[in-house]
Amino acid sequence: MDRTDIIAGVAGDLHATEKAIDTAISQATTLVQSMIAGRAALELSPVSGAVSQTKAMETVAALSTAREAIVACHAELQKDHRRMGWGVYAAGPVNKPDDWETPMGGPRGHLTRVA
């Protein structure tokens, strides 16, 4: 296995982890929405299920913290990769910022003249 294969494997696992966390956030927020809608449909007091709903919202907050951490991991891997002189490597969605401190600008899908 050469360096490119190893890097591609790590990049693929990173992308899969980012996607899994996003999916978990989406599912957890759907759960909270379902809990609220179910309580309303059953005409229950907002006090009913308040603790369980709070726990579900704490889960969303924890997943948000996990998302921040994996994005920071991504940024550090990108820096490490460049520090080692391996150039730019992109896997997964390619619409990424050039660096993590500068937000992406401009509308998506537009080309910029570079030469």
JOWO-V836093 format. One record per residue. N is the residue number from 1. RES is the residue in three letters. PHI is phi in whole degrees, 0 to 359 (none if undefined). NEAR is the number of other C-alpha atoms within 10 Angstrom. Layout:
n & res & phi & near
N & RES & PHI & NEAR
N & RES & PHI & NEAR
This chain:
n & res & phi & near
1 & MET & none & 5
2 & ASP & 266 & 6
3 & ARG & 304 & 9
4 & THR & 299 & 11
5 & ASP & 295 & 10
6 & ILE & 295 & 11
7 & ILE & 298 & 15
8 & ALA & 298 & 15
9 & GLY & 296 & 13
10 & VAL & 296 & 14
11 & ALA & 298 & 19
12 & GLY & 296 & 15
13 & ASP & 294 & 14
14 & LEU & 298 & 19
15 & HIS & 299 & 16
16 & ALA & 297 & 13
17 & THR & 293 & 14
18 & GLU & 301 & 19
19 & LYS & 294 & 13
20 & ALA & 297 & 13
21 & ILE & 294 & 16
22 & ASP & 300 & 16
23 & THR & 296 & 12
24 & ALA & 296 & 16
25 & ILE & 298 & 20
26 & SER & 300 & 13
27 & GLN & 294 & 13
28 & ALA & 294 & 19
29 & THR & 291 & 16
30 & THR & 296 & 12
31 & LEU & 300 & 16
32 & VAL & 300 & 19
33 & GLN & 300 & 13
34 & SER & 296 & 12
35 & MET & 297 & 17
36 & ILE & 293 & 17
37 & ALA & 296 & 12
38 & GLY & 297 & 12
39 & ARG & 298 & 16
40 & ALA & 294 & 12
41 & ALA & 296 & 9
42 & LEU & 273 & 9
43 & GLU & 55 & 9
44 & LEU & 265 & 12
45 & SER & 296 & 10
46 & PRO & 302 & 10
47 & VAL & 291 & 9
48 & SER & 295 & 10
49 & GLY & 72 & 14
50 & ALA & 299 & 13
51 & VAL & 291 & 10
52 & SER & 295 & 12
53 & GLN & 294 & 17
54 & THR & 299 & 12
55 & LYS & 297 & 13
56 & ALA & 296 & 17
57 & MET & 289 & 16
58 & GLU & 296 & 13
59 & THR & 296 & 17
60 & VAL & 299 & 20
61 & ALA & 296 & 14
62 & ALA & 295 & 13
63 & LEU & 294 & 18
64 & SER & 296 & 16
65 & THR & 296 & 12
66 & ALA & 297 & 16
67 & ARG & 295 & 19
68 & GLU & 301 & 13
69 & ALA & 293 & 13
70 & ILE & 288 & 17
71 & VAL & 293 & 15
72 & ALA & 295 & 13
73 & CYS & 300 & 13
74 & HIS & 302 & 17
75 & ALA & 298 & 15
76 & GLU & 292 & 13
77 & LEU & 298 & 15
78 & GLN & 297 & 19
79 & LYS & 297 & 15
80 & ASP & 301 & 12
81 & HIS & 301 & 15
82 & ARG & 288 & 13
83 & ARG & 299 & 10
84 & MET & 280 & 8
85 & GLY & 77 & 9
86 & TRP & 267 & 11
87 & GLY & 74 & 9
88 & VAL & 264 & 10
89 & TYR & 225 & 13
90 & ALA & 235 & 13
91 & ALA & 223 & 14
92 & GLY & 77 & 13
93 & PRO & 302 & 7
94 & VAL & 268 & 8
95 & ASN & 282 & 10
96 & LYS & 237 & 11
97 & PRO & 291 & 11
98 & ASP & 293 & 11
99 & ASP & 217 & 11
100 & TRP & 275 & 15
101 & GLU & 268 & 8
102 & THR & 253 & 8
103 & PRO & 294 & 10
104 & MET & 289 & 13
105 & GLY & 238 & 7
106 & GLY & 80 & 9
107 & PRO & 289 & 7
108 & ARG & 290 & 8
109 & GLY & 87 & 7
110 & HIS & 263 & 7
111 & LEU & 268 & 8
112 & THR & 244 & 7
113 & ARG & 287 & 5
114 & VAL & 245 & 4
115 & ALA & 222 & 3
